[in-house]
């Protein structure tokens, strides 16, 4: 039996290596076609490159975490080359599905939380206060600055501000866990910033993005309540009543969330294809600066208030990672999915890459309090 297991393992590794080779060949062909003026014909090879690469990552422990993001890149590439398939189906506009998908994702977020997650405010008031305030000061300020410097059309620039004004997403909790940060603090900051979003996000958007695009503050408040507060509240109640009794749901929700986010990004990419082809590289650079600045300034805001290394890591991740799905939903409700929605659509996949790299880097570095720290959080 041990020999059989070893044989199967080696066989699987050979398949993953073969897929890596196929990915490399597809990339070379795609680049050759692109450089020789046949970029439209390069599409299928770019798509195959990302798909083969994503599957090959499953064979390498350190690269497994990038599988989902690489699949997103394959999907986005498909949407850029064949946008007509992601705009409507038999006359049904696929954009209509964005809000229900976000509500489903937020319900899943609620089922993976409990009312205990909010008790962290009492247990760690300093960390929660610094984390939430830093998040809603640093990211909107950087977003506003980048939007003004970008030279983009007003609605696309407003999207950079929107992603900055959004609350944290659940991805930050996973990254905090991997980075040996304070998971309990991470969960609480995410919970509090999400609950504050219906008030804070519209007010910040009104103040910072009002010059770029018309903001209906009250309408945006209601949009966030129906997309976030009601589904999360329902999820919390569901978790309270059926905790441990619906194992299938616990297993299914992460997959539903990942699929939902991928679908949202693809729809927005297809809708904003023309704008992306024009400003894509510049937008990517600005979003990267936004994300990395959030990590850096978040970390040093923790240092400024003499937080522990573990808490500084947590605040860095909580500040730098946003709820891109919610921002996309707000853009759709504003009727500006193809413009305001572009920056959130780019930010989501990018922050997963940078967050995973940051977590891998911090994983190998001691926090200095391993012996005294007791983990009180729950991994989601």
Buried (B, 14 or more C-beta within 10 A) or exposed (E): EEEEEEEEEEEEEEBBEEBBEBBBBBBEBBBEBBEEEEEEEBBBBBBBBBBBBBBBBBBBEEBEBBBBBBBBBBBBBBBBBBBEEBBEEEEEEBBEBBBEBBBBBBBBBBBBBBEBBBEBBEEBEEBBBBBBEBBBBBBBBBBBBBBBEBEBBEBBBBBBBBBBBBBBBBBBBBBBBBBBBBBBBBBBBBBBBBBBBBEBBBBBBBBBBEBBBEBBBEEBBEBBBBBBBBBBBBBBEBBEEEEEEBEEBBEEBBEBBBBBBBBBBBBBBBBBBEBBEEBBEEBBEBBBBBBBBBBBBBBBBBBEBEBBBBBBBBBBBBBBBBBBBBBBBBBBBBEBBBBBBBBBBBBBBBBBBBBBEBBBEBEEEEBEEEEEEEEBBBEB
